[in-house]
Every structure is written in structure tokens, then in C-alpha cells.
Amino acid sequence: MDLDENDALANFFKIRTITAFISESINYTDPELLSLQVEPAAEFLQKLQSIYESKGYEVQTIRIATRALQQNITSRKQALDMAIALEQCCVAHGLSFLSLGSTSPANSRTFLSDKNFISELVASLKFTSLTVAWQPEWDFYEAKRLAEEIFRIAELTDGDANFRFAVSFNCKPGIPFFPAAEAPPPSSRIDKNEIPPISFAIGTENSGLLYEAFSKAAAAADMPRRDLADAHLFTKHVLNKALQPIENEAKKIASSSICSSEGRKVYYLGIDTSVAPCLEESTTITAAFEKLPLLEKFGDSGTLAITERVTQALQSVSVDRIGYCGLMLPVCEDRGLAKAAEEGRISIQSLLQYSAVCGVGLDTVPVPGPGPNATTKEREVLVTKAAAVLLDVAALSQRLGGKQLSVRLLPVLGAIPGEKTSYTSPYLVDSGVMSL
């Protein structure tokens, strides 16, 4: 590869998110204090976006992630008041992407003990994401409760709000991607009189880079063919060339005073090097995989092997890494994956298999949801199957040493497996409903 291709590579990816983290407890009962927490982060993000755009990068979103659900929450009203106040404050400061973070162990139990607590909280919000953190001692009962809430969210919002909710498994703070984003805990080294710092991380939309890397790997003249080794080599090389300038700028910003005020420190946490797809037809993840002679169609034997090599490359990119740092396979965010699901080339079971060697888990997976005339038995069957999926992911995460995984299911009310979805969201593409 020509190493002077930095400018050309910028055409193959975008900055999906710059996520700023608010680690301190949220002062939701005092609008003035709440604004003092949100405003510096919002101004920082807006300046940072401007800087990257002046360098020729497209910045799709700027976001704030908190630890709000780690605070002591004792009632539904308290959770709702805090979430609404925080969402309204973010909107007032020009931000429409907010994460409340994941639930603490105590709050996870509180949320599940109150039927419809989670679903009504999610449905009451417009732009805000949250996750319930799976606890190691949980079993079938808790999985069923979560499944009930997932379907209830769909019923309250016609499925729209399921995009903003996930169940997380061993996910660590600092992930810049939603809905799993959560702020790190406040540093114990900070003096009580010191102004709380701002930390941030970056995620990119970059399946175009994978397509470029695999195109070069496919063109390599090695004989005998070394598709896996070349896929790893070119993926790592292309990601390094694309992401290192992003990181250099981030470190320069963090070490300068250009985006800080009042002596506020800025900490750059890293880049989530995950391959996240775009909605364009030509550079889907499946199109990238199918460039390699090893694979005729995504989902065939060999898909798992390629997935593992891609993930290995992503986890060796020479930048400060944070988050999943794996291959994302969100079914309804990639036209190729959506088509593979519709054609039956991938299933929830095969996606779970790939999750063992890549990142994220089950993401934007369209599944059957109870229709308005569903019987109690029909509903129970769906809940039980969705609960079993959650238990499978929990087992995978635990067995793989606490691997970071998450589940974001998109129930389609009244649909049956194979039926075509009809999303109106600009963030989703249509696919076939997948069997639970």
C-alpha cells in the first residue's frame, strides 16, 4: 500500500461519535447545577467537532455518557425525574445523544423487582440510551424479566425505543458507542476542590476501511494463497494509517488548553477500533468478506475464521484502544448483514458463534414480538425464547473470561420469522425477522 494515502483513506470512514464522559453524580434536582455539569462537556464536544471537521473529517454525532444509573436509585419516580432532567438539559445545550450508563448491581435488582420499571423509563425518553448490566448470579427468572421488559418497550413505542436499550454483559466503562456507553468512575486522585475533568473517547464508522483492506488482500499475489494472513496484515495496516492521525489530534487537544476552560483538565481515553458498518451498499461488512477468495458468501464456512483474524488485527492497532475493539455485526445497520439474515445465511446462533471471536454480541437483531391478539401462551413462548438467548450470551461472556458483550433485540410486533421489517428510523435498514 502507498503510505501517502492518508487523504484517500479519509474517504472510506467517518467519525461516528466523539463521546464525552461525565463521571460525577448527576445533580438532577437543581437545574443550575445540572447545567454546570453538562455545559462544559457540550462546549468541549462542539469545539472538538469543529476541529476535526476543519481537518476534513466528517463527524456524525457528538454524545454524552454518564454514570447516572450507578447512583442510588430507590424509586421509579426518582429514576424518571433524573433521566428526564438530564435529557432536557442535554437538548438545551445542543446534544441529542445521551447515555445514562449501565445499572449498578443494586439498581439492576431494583429495576427488575418493579414490573415495567425499565420499559416505562425507556419509553418516557426521546434520545436517551441505557443498559441493564447482567449480574453473575442471575438465572432464568432474571432473564425472563428482562425479556418481558424488552417486549414491553416494543409495545409502548412500536419498537422504536428498543434501539436505545440493551442488556450488557461485563461491559467496561469508556465504550464510546451507544447504547452501552458509560462514564468511568471519578478518579480518587482528584482533589475535592478541583474542577471535574472531561474525558472523551472516539468511535468511527469504518466498514469502508475493511473493504479497502480486503480488496488489497484479495489482490495480493502470494502463492499459495494466504487469505487469512493477508486479511490480518492489511486490516491492521489500513486501520493504523487511518486512525493514527485521529489519535494524534486527540492527544494534541487533550494536552492543550484549546478546549478546556477554568483550568479544567481534559483526558483522552482512546479509540474504539471496532469495525462499525455504514448504510452504504458498496462497502458493507459482507461485501468486504466476500472480496476474499476463501469465502463465496458471508455466513458460509470460513466466516468465523475471517472474523477472528479481523478482530485480532483490530486489537493490535497502534493507538490507545478502549471499548469493544472488535468486529461489529449489527444486522439492521449493514445492508449486507440485513440481506444475509433475510436470505437465512445467518441466524442468532451463528451470530453468537461469531461473537466468541469478535465484538459486541447480538446487535439490532429483528425478532418476532407479540401481536395485539397474542395469547398468554404465545407471549410466554416468545419471552422464554428471548430469555434463553440472554442466558446463552451470559454463558458466552462468562466462559470467555468476562468478554464484553451486549444484546440489543428489536421486536417486530405480530411478525413471524422471515417477514420483512419496515423501519422508518434513519439508522436502520430493513431485513427479515430472525427466529429466536
Secondary structure as a PSIPRED ss2 file (coil, helix, strand):
# PSIPRED VFORMAT (PSIPRED V4.0)

   1 M C   1.000  0.000  0.000
   2 D C   1.000  0.000  0.000
   3 L C   1.000  0.000  0.000
   4 D C   1.000  0.000  0.000
   5 E C   1.000  0.000  0.000
   6 N H   0.000  1.000  0.000
   7 D H   0.000  1.000  0.000
   8 A H   0.000  1.000  0.000
   9 L H   0.000  1.000  0.000
  10 A H   0.000  1.000  0.000
  11 N H   0.000  1.000  0.000
  12 F H   0.000  1.000  0.000
  13 F C   1.000  0.000  0.000
  14 K E   0.000  0.000  1.000
  15 I E   0.000  0.000  1.000
  16 R E   0.000  0.000  1.000
  17 T E   0.000  0.000  1.000
  18 I E   0.000  0.000  1.000
  19 T E   0.000  0.000  1.000
  20 A E   0.000  0.000  1.000
  21 F E   0.000  0.000  1.000
  22 I E   0.000  0.000  1.000
  23 S C   1.000  0.000  0.000
  24 E C   1.000  0.000  0.000
  25 S C   1.000  0.000  0.000
  26 I C   1.000  0.000  0.000
  27 N C   1.000  0.000  0.000
  28 Y C   1.000  0.000  0.000
  29 T C   1.000  0.000  0.000
  30 D C   1.000  0.000  0.000
  31 P H   0.000  1.000  0.000
  32 E H   0.000  1.000  0.000
  33 L H   0.000  1.000  0.000
  34 L H   0.000  1.000  0.000
  35 S H   0.000  1.000  0.000
  36 L H   0.000  1.000  0.000
  37 Q H   0.000  1.000  0.000
  38 V H   0.000  1.000  0.000
  39 E H   0.000  1.000  0.000
  40 P H   0.000  1.000  0.000
  41 A H   0.000  1.000  0.000
  42 A H   0.000  1.000  0.000
  43 E H   0.000  1.000  0.000
  44 F H   0.000  1.000  0.000
  45 L H   0.000  1.000  0.000
  46 Q H   0.000  1.000  0.000
  47 K H   0.000  1.000  0.000
  48 L H   0.000  1.000  0.000
  49 Q H   0.000  1.000  0.000
  50 S H   0.000  1.000  0.000
  51 I H   0.000  1.000  0.000
  52 Y H   0.000  1.000  0.000
  53 E H   0.000  1.000  0.000
  54 S H   0.000  1.000  0.000
  55 K C   1.000  0.000  0.000
  56 G C   1.000  0.000  0.000
  57 Y C   1.000  0.000  0.000
  58 E C   1.000  0.000  0.000
  59 V E   0.000  0.000  1.000
  60 Q E   0.000  0.000  1.000
  61 T E   0.000  0.000  1.000
  62 I E   0.000  0.000  1.000
  63 R E   0.000  0.000  1.000
  64 I E   0.000  0.000  1.000
  65 A E   0.000  0.000  1.000
  66 T E   0.000  0.000  1.000
  67 R C   1.000  0.000  0.000
  68 A H   0.000  1.000  0.000
  69 L H   0.000  1.000  0.000
  70 Q H   0.000  1.000  0.000
  71 Q C   1.000  0.000  0.000
  72 N C   1.000  0.000  0.000
  73 I C   1.000  0.000  0.000
  74 T C   1.000  0.000  0.000
  75 S C   1.000  0.000  0.000
  76 R H   0.000  1.000  0.000
  77 K H   0.000  1.000  0.000
  78 Q H   0.000  1.000  0.000
  79 A H   0.000  1.000  0.000
  80 L H   0.000  1.000  0.000
  81 D H   0.000  1.000  0.000
  82 M H   0.000  1.000  0.000
  83 A H   0.000  1.000  0.000
  84 I H   0.000  1.000  0.000
  85 A H   0.000  1.000  0.000
  86 L H   0.000  1.000  0.000
  87 E H   0.000  1.000  0.000
  88 Q H   0.000  1.000  0.000
  89 C H   0.000  1.000  0.000
  90 C H   0.000  1.000  0.000
  91 V H   0.000  1.000  0.000
  92 A H   0.000  1.000  0.000
  93 H C   1.000  0.000  0.000
  94 G C   1.000  0.000  0.000
  95 L C   1.000  0.000  0.000
  96 S C   1.000  0.000  0.000
  97 F C   1.000  0.000  0.000
  98 L E   0.000  0.000  1.000
  99 S E   0.000  0.000  1.000
 100 L E   0.000  0.000  1.000
 101 G E   0.000  0.000  1.000
 102 S E   0.000  0.000  1.000
 103 T C   1.000  0.000  0.000
 104 S C   1.000  0.000  0.000
 105 P H   0.000  1.000  0.000
 106 A H   0.000  1.000  0.000
 107 N H   0.000  1.000  0.000
 108 S H   0.000  1.000  0.000
 109 R H   0.000  1.000  0.000
 110 T H   0.000  1.000  0.000
 111 F H   0.000  1.000  0.000
 112 L H   0.000  1.000  0.000
 113 S H   0.000  1.000  0.000
 114 D C   1.000  0.000  0.000
 115 K C   1.000  0.000  0.000
 116 N C   1.000  0.000  0.000
 117 F H   0.000  1.000  0.000
 118 I H   0.000  1.000  0.000
 119 S H   0.000  1.000  0.000
 120 E H   0.000  1.000  0.000
 121 L H   0.000  1.000  0.000
 122 V H   0.000  1.000  0.000
 123 A H   0.000  1.000  0.000
 124 S C   1.000  0.000  0.000
 125 L C   1.000  0.000  0.000
 126 K C   1.000  0.000  0.000
 127 F C   1.000  0.000  0.000
 128 T E   0.000  0.000  1.000
 129 S E   0.000  0.000  1.000
 130 L E   0.000  0.000  1.000
 131 T E   0.000  0.000  1.000
 132 V E   0.000  0.000  1.000
 133 A E   0.000  0.000  1.000
 134 W C   1.000  0.000  0.000
 135 Q C   1.000  0.000  0.000
 136 P C   1.000  0.000  0.000
 137 E C   1.000  0.000  0.000
 138 W C   1.000  0.000  0.000
 139 D C   1.000  0.000  0.000
 140 F H   0.000  1.000  0.000
 141 Y H   0.000  1.000  0.000
 142 E H   0.000  1.000  0.000
 143 A H   0.000  1.000  0.000
 144 K H   0.000  1.000  0.000
 145 R H   0.000  1.000  0.000
 146 L H   0.000  1.000  0.000
 147 A H   0.000  1.000  0.000
 148 E H   0.000  1.000  0.000
 149 E H   0.000  1.000  0.000
 150 I H   0.000  1.000  0.000
 151 F H   0.000  1.000  0.000
 152 R H   0.000  1.000  0.000
 153 I H   0.000  1.000  0.000
 154 A H   0.000  1.000  0.000
 155 E H   0.000  1.000  0.000
 156 L H   0.000  1.000  0.000
 157 T H   0.000  1.000  0.000
 158 D C   1.000  0.000  0.000
 159 G C   1.000  0.000  0.000
 160 D H   0.000  1.000  0.000
 161 A H   0.000  1.000  0.000
 162 N H   0.000  1.000  0.000
 163 F H   0.000  1.000  0.000
 164 R H   0.000  1.000  0.000
 165 F E   0.000  0.000  1.000
 166 A E   0.000  0.000  1.000
 167 V E   0.000  0.000  1.000
 168 S E   0.000  0.000  1.000
 169 F E   0.000  0.000  1.000
 170 N C   1.000  0.000  0.000
 171 C C   1.000  0.000  0.000
 172 K C   1.000  0.000  0.000
 173 P C   1.000  0.000  0.000
 174 G C   1.000  0.000  0.000
 175 I C   1.000  0.000  0.000
 176 P C   1.000  0.000  0.000
 177 F C   1.000  0.000  0.000
 178 F C   1.000  0.000  0.000
 179 P C   1.000  0.000  0.000
 180 A C   1.000  0.000  0.000
 181 A C   1.000  0.000  0.000
 182 E C   1.000  0.000  0.000
 183 A C   1.000  0.000  0.000
 184 P C   1.000  0.000  0.000
 185 P C   1.000  0.000  0.000
 186 P C   1.000  0.000  0.000
 187 S C   1.000  0.000  0.000
 188 S C   1.000  0.000  0.000
 189 R C   1.000  0.000  0.000
 190 I C   1.000  0.000  0.000
 191 D C   1.000  0.000  0.000
 192 K C   1.000  0.000  0.000
 193 N C   1.000  0.000  0.000
 194 E C   1.000  0.000  0.000
 195 I C   1.000  0.000  0.000
 196 P C   1.000  0.000  0.000
 197 P C   1.000  0.000  0.000
 198 I E   0.000  0.000  1.000
 199 S E   0.000  0.000  1.000
 200 F E   0.000  0.000  1.000
 201 A E   0.000  0.000  1.000
 202 I E   0.000  0.000  1.000
 203 G E   0.000  0.000  1.000
 204 T E   0.000  0.000  1.000
 205 E E   0.000  0.000  1.000
 206 N C   1.000  0.000  0.000
 207 S H   0.000  1.000  0.000
 208 G H   0.000  1.000  0.000
 209 L H   0.000  1.000  0.000
 210 L H   0.000  1.000  0.000
 211 Y H   0.000  1.000  0.000
 212 E H   0.000  1.000  0.000
 213 A H   0.000  1.000  0.000
 214 F H   0.000  1.000  0.000
 215 S H   0.000  1.000  0.000
 216 K H   0.000  1.000  0.000
 217 A H   0.000  1.000  0.000
 218 A H   0.000  1.000  0.000
 219 A H   0.000  1.000  0.000
 220 A C   1.000  0.000  0.000
 221 A C   1.000  0.000  0.000
 222 D C   1.000  0.000  0.000
 223 M C   1.000  0.000  0.000
 224 P C   1.000  0.000  0.000
 225 R C   1.000  0.000  0.000
 226 R C   1.000  0.000  0.000
 227 D H   0.000  1.000  0.000
 228 L H   0.000  1.000  0.000
 229 A H   0.000  1.000  0.000
 230 D H   0.000  1.000  0.000
 231 A H   0.000  1.000  0.000
 232 H H   0.000  1.000  0.000
 233 L H   0.000  1.000  0.000
 234 F H   0.000  1.000  0.000
 235 T H   0.000  1.000  0.000
 236 K H   0.000  1.000  0.000
 237 H H   0.000  1.000  0.000
 238 V H   0.000  1.000  0.000
 239 L H   0.000  1.000  0.000
 240 N H   0.000  1.000  0.000
 241 K H   0.000  1.000  0.000
 242 A H   0.000  1.000  0.000
 243 L H   0.000  1.000  0.000
 244 Q H   0.000  1.000  0.000
 245 P H   0.000  1.000  0.000
 246 I H   0.000  1.000  0.000
 247 E H   0.000  1.000  0.000
 248 N H   0.000  1.000  0.000
 249 E H   0.000  1.000  0.000
 250 A H   0.000  1.000  0.000
 251 K H   0.000  1.000  0.000
 252 K H   0.000  1.000  0.000
 253 I H   0.000  1.000  0.000
 254 A H   0.000  1.000  0.000
 255 S H   0.000  1.000  0.000
 256 S C   1.000  0.000  0.000
 257 S C   1.000  0.000  0.000
 258 I C   1.000  0.000  0.000
 259 C C   1.000  0.000  0.000
 260 S C   1.000  0.000  0.000
 261 S C   1.000  0.000  0.000
 262 E C   1.000  0.000  0.000
 263 G C   1.000  0.000  0.000
 264 R C   1.000  0.000  0.000
 265 K C   1.000  0.000  0.000
 266 V E   0.000  0.000  1.000
 267 Y E   0.000  0.000  1.000
 268 Y E   0.000  0.000  1.000
 269 L E   0.000  0.000  1.000
 270 G E   0.000  0.000  1.000
 271 I E   0.000  0.000  1.000
 272 D E   0.000  0.000  1.000
 273 T C   1.000  0.000  0.000
 274 S C   1.000  0.000  0.000
 275 V E   0.000  0.000  1.000
 276 A C   1.000  0.000  0.000
 277 P C   1.000  0.000  0.000
 278 C C   1.000  0.000  0.000
 279 L C   1.000  0.000  0.000
 280 E C   1.000  0.000  0.000
 281 E C   1.000  0.000  0.000
 282 S C   1.000  0.000  0.000
 283 T C   1.000  0.000  0.000
 284 T C   1.000  0.000  0.000
 285 I H   0.000  1.000  0.000
 286 T H   0.000  1.000  0.000
 287 A H   0.000  1.000  0.000
 288 A H   0.000  1.000  0.000
 289 F H   0.000  1.000  0.000
 290 E C   1.000  0.000  0.000
 291 K C   1.000  0.000  0.000
 292 L C   1.000  0.000  0.000
 293 P C   1.000  0.000  0.000
 294 L C   1.000  0.000  0.000
 295 L C   1.000  0.000  0.000
 296 E C   1.000  0.000  0.000
 297 K C   1.000  0.000  0.000
 298 F C   1.000  0.000  0.000
 299 G C   1.000  0.000  0.000
 300 D C   1.000  0.000  0.000
 301 S C   1.000  0.000  0.000
 302 G C   1.000  0.000  0.000
 303 T H   0.000  1.000  0.000
 304 L H   0.000  1.000  0.000
 305 A H   0.000  1.000  0.000
 306 I H   0.000  1.000  0.000
 307 T H   0.000  1.000  0.000
 308 E H   0.000  1.000  0.000
 309 R H   0.000  1.000  0.000
 310 V H   0.000  1.000  0.000
 311 T H   0.000  1.000  0.000
 312 Q H   0.000  1.000  0.000
 313 A H   0.000  1.000  0.000
 314 L H   0.000  1.000  0.000
 315 Q C   1.000  0.000  0.000
 316 S C   1.000  0.000  0.000
 317 V C   1.000  0.000  0.000
 318 S C   1.000  0.000  0.000
 319 V C   1.000  0.000  0.000
 320 D C   1.000  0.000  0.000
 321 R E   0.000  0.000  1.000
 322 I C   1.000  0.000  0.000
 323 G C   1.000  0.000  0.000
 324 Y C   1.000  0.000  0.000
 325 C C   1.000  0.000  0.000
 326 G C   1.000  0.000  0.000
 327 L E   0.000  0.000  1.000
 328 M C   1.000  0.000  0.000
 329 L C   1.000  0.000  0.000
 330 P C   1.000  0.000  0.000
 331 V H   0.000  1.000  0.000
 332 C H   0.000  1.000  0.000
 333 E H   0.000  1.000  0.000
 334 D C   1.000  0.000  0.000
 335 R H   0.000  1.000  0.000
 336 G H   0.000  1.000  0.000
 337 L H   0.000  1.000  0.000
 338 A H   0.000  1.000  0.000
 339 K H   0.000  1.000  0.000
 340 A H   0.000  1.000  0.000
 341 A H   0.000  1.000  0.000
 342 E H   0.000  1.000  0.000
 343 E C   1.000  0.000  0.000
 344 G C   1.000  0.000  0.000
 345 R C   1.000  0.000  0.000
 346 I C   1.000  0.000  0.000
 347 S C   1.000  0.000  0.000
 348 I H   0.000  1.000  0.000
 349 Q H   0.000  1.000  0.000
 350 S H   0.000  1.000  0.000
 351 L H   0.000  1.000  0.000
 352 L H   0.000  1.000  0.000
 353 Q H   0.000  1.000  0.000
 354 Y H   0.000  1.000  0.000
 355 S H   0.000  1.000  0.000
 356 A C   1.000  0.000  0.000
 357 V C   1.000  0.000  0.000
 358 C C   1.000  0.000  0.000
 359 G C   1.000  0.000  0.000
 360 V E   0.000  0.000  1.000
 361 G E   0.000  0.000  1.000
 362 L E   0.000  0.000  1.000
 363 D E   0.000  0.000  1.000
 364 T E   0.000  0.000  1.000
 365 V E   0.000  0.000  1.000
 366 P E   0.000  0.000  1.000
 367 V E   0.000  0.000  1.000
 368 P E   0.000  0.000  1.000
 369 G E   0.000  0.000  1.000
 370 P C   1.000  0.000  0.000
 371 G C   1.000  0.000  0.000
 372 P C   1.000  0.000  0.000
 373 N C   1.000  0.000  0.000
 374 A C   1.000  0.000  0.000
 375 T C   1.000  0.000  0.000
 376 T H   0.000  1.000  0.000
 377 K H   0.000  1.000  0.000
 378 E H   0.000  1.000  0.000
 379 R H   0.000  1.000  0.000
 380 E H   0.000  1.000  0.000
 381 V H   0.000  1.000  0.000
 382 L H   0.000  1.000  0.000
 383 V H   0.000  1.000  0.000
 384 T H   0.000  1.000  0.000
 385 K H   0.000  1.000  0.000
 386 A H   0.000  1.000  0.000
 387 A H   0.000  1.000  0.000
 388 A H   0.000  1.000  0.000
 389 V H   0.000  1.000  0.000
 390 L H   0.000  1.000  0.000
 391 L H   0.000  1.000  0.000
 392 D H   0.000  1.000  0.000
 393 V H   0.000  1.000  0.000
 394 A H   0.000  1.000  0.000
 395 A H   0.000  1.000  0.000
 396 L H   0.000  1.000  0.000
 397 S H   0.000  1.000  0.000
 398 Q H   0.000  1.000  0.000
 399 R H   0.000  1.000  0.000
 400 L C   1.000  0.000  0.000
 401 G C   1.000  0.000  0.000
 402 G C   1.000  0.000  0.000
 403 K C   1.000  0.000  0.000
 404 Q C   1.000  0.000  0.000
 405 L E   0.000  0.000  1.000
 406 S E   0.000  0.000  1.000
 407 V E   0.000  0.000  1.000
 408 R E   0.000  0.000  1.000
 409 L E   0.000  0.000  1.000
 410 L E   0.000  0.000  1.000
 411 P E   0.000  0.000  1.000
 412 V E   0.000  0.000  1.000
 413 L E   0.000  0.000  1.000
 414 G C   1.000  0.000  0.000
 415 A C   1.000  0.000  0.000
 416 I C   1.000  0.000  0.000
 417 P C   1.000  0.000  0.000
 418 G C   1.000  0.000  0.000
 419 E C   1.000  0.000  0.000
 420 K E   0.000  0.000  1.000
 421 T C   1.000  0.000  0.000
 422 S C   1.000  0.000  0.000
 423 Y C   1.000  0.000  0.000
 424 T C   1.000  0.000  0.000
 425 S C   1.000  0.000  0.000
 426 P C   1.000  0.000  0.000
 427 Y C   1.000  0.000  0.000
 428 L C   1.000  0.000  0.000
 429 V C   1.000  0.000  0.000
 430 D C   1.000  0.000  0.000
 431 S C   1.000  0.000  0.000
 432 G E   0.000  0.000  1.000
 433 V C   1.000  0.000  0.000
 434 M C   1.000  0.000  0.000
 435 S C   1.000  0.000  0.000
 436 L C   1.000  0.000  0.000
